[in-house]
Amino acid sequence: MENDLRAFWMPFTANRQFKSAPRMFVGADGMFYKTSDGRDVMDGTAGLWCCNAGHNQPKIVEAIREQAGELDYAPAFQIGHPKAFRLANRLVDMAPEGMEHAFFTNSGSESVETALKIAIAYHRARGEGQRTRLVGRERGYHGVNFGGISVGGIVNNRRHFGALLNGVDHLPDTHLPEVNAFTKGQPEHGAERADALEKIIALHGPETIAAVIVEPMAGSTGVLLPPKGYLERLRAITKKHGILLIFDEVITGFGRLGSSFAAEHFGVLPDLIVTAKGLTNGVIPMGAVLTTAAIHDAFMTGPENLIELFHGYTYSGNPMAAATGLATLEVYQEQGLFENATNLADYWQEAIHGLRGLPHVIDIRNMGLIGAIELEPIAGAPTKRAFQAFLDAYEAGLLIRTTGDIIALSPPLIINRAQIDQLFETLAGVLRALD
Ligand SMILES: Cc1ncc(COP(=O)(O)O)c(C=O)c1O
């Protein structure tokens, strides 16, 4: 067994721990995975925040089968195929008012790089080529490529990889447990954290800054919600100074908060929206960057036979991914999954806050069908307690995700009340037994 597992260098994994005690999924259906030792494990995390329609969804499976037999691949550059256009239209139809174009990628990380490049090139196309600086946020996660880790704010994702991009600043994060702990939904305190942007702008001059990128709700660093009024302030400040606002909606897109996008949920319209994951239910890799007409149209100048944006991927909008995306969006609509997330949000909120008072629980946060339980770290051994909870939950039949000492939950949007009860009963048992 040990030899069998040696070649695969697993991503974001404690490889040696894993290979000494592997956890293998060999099947899936709806809300559950099947393990190699024949157990059902409830998916409390929609895979990696992506399988919003649940697993092995029949319509999605069928669409992939059909597409593979019809058109497997078409060149992405200078040639089209109908489904990519159809999917782009569907996406802009469901996106907040003002988003009118979609650029396809293959992952969240690629969508981030694409959005940052479009932002810088947009200013240049308008004769403001000096606007190259980027602003991200502490504890932000924007994937793993160089642009993304430069604007991102997770220390371990940055410290091992050299100098990163020049000209990047970071806003402070919005995690204020001293004043907001155990808030149900959006926290009251912290909107003024957006004002740090004014200081960054004053330091460098607004004419040097291309874009600000934030997750409207930070997922990967433990579900850090935007305080009331915070996103509105960011929007007002960026607008005032001609700076683009990019929302990284890789997690919050496609119904996680009940709306198609968090931009709609919070009523704040950015200039670009970064997506991936739920776009294809996580089944075939695909991402997309949505932009306003103003951004797109700024490139549509010059001779018509020339390429306007020197960017793209071999697999941008490829037929298999496009067919999967179309089927996924249909399933979301036909099954009313975003409405299900909205309808269950209060039940989910009460259920997760029912864990308050259990050993080591120092904060609980929630919104839509997303939640986090923050644990007191073991002195001198940060992350160990939550990782133990992850291992114990897996044994108890529940997949959770941990980041630092925070447990994050984001089930498929097909979940029902009985399954929410099952999820939190299992998790409560795990927490009670933790050292
Ligand atoms: C907000 C955000 N941006 C970007 C990414 C990167 O996506 P991918 O892993 O598909 O490259 C993630 C992944 O979790 C994410 O949560």
The ligand as an SDF file (V2000), in Angstrom:
LIG
                    3D

 16 16  0  0  0  0  0  0  0  0999 V2000
  -11.9180   32.8720   -2.9850 C   0  0  0  0  0  0  0  0  0  0  0  0
  -11.0930   31.8930   -3.7480 C   0  0  0  0  0  0  0  0  0  0  0  0
  -10.3720   32.3030   -4.8030 N   0  0  0  0  0  0  0  0  0  0  0  0
   -9.6320   31.4570   -5.5210 C   0  0  0  0  0  0  0  0  0  0  0  0
   -9.5790   30.1230   -5.2020 C   0  0  0  0  0  0  0  0  0  0  0  0
   -8.7210   29.2070   -6.0090 C   0  0  0  0  0  0  0  0  0  0  0  0
   -9.4760   28.3300   -6.7550 O   0  0  0  0  0  0  0  0  0  0  0  0
   -8.7800   27.0500   -7.4330 P   0  0  0  0  0  0  0  0  0  0  0  0
   -8.3930   26.1400   -6.3220 O   0  0  0  0  0  0  0  0  0  0  0  0
   -9.8790   26.5160   -8.3230 O   0  0  0  0  0  0  0  0  0  0  0  0
   -7.6170   27.5430   -8.2180 O   0  0  0  0  0  0  0  0  0  0  0  0
  -10.3200   29.6410   -4.1250 C   0  0  0  0  0  0  0  0  0  0  0  0
  -10.2860   28.2260   -3.7540 C   0  0  0  0  0  0  0  0  0  0  0  0
  -10.7390   27.8160   -2.7050 O   0  0  0  0  0  0  0  0  0  0  0  0
  -11.0840   30.5550   -3.3740 C   0  0  0  0  0  0  0  0  0  0  0  0
  -11.8000   30.1550   -2.3040 O   0  0  0  0  0  0  0  0  0  0  0  0
  1  2  1  0
  2  3  1  0
  2 15  2  0
  3  4  2  0
  4  5  1  0
  5  6  1  0
  5 12  2  0
  6  7  1  0
  7  8  1  0
  8  9  2  0
  8 10  1  0
  8 11  1  0
 12 13  1  0
 12 15  1  0
 13 14  2  0
 15 16  1  0
M  END
$$$$
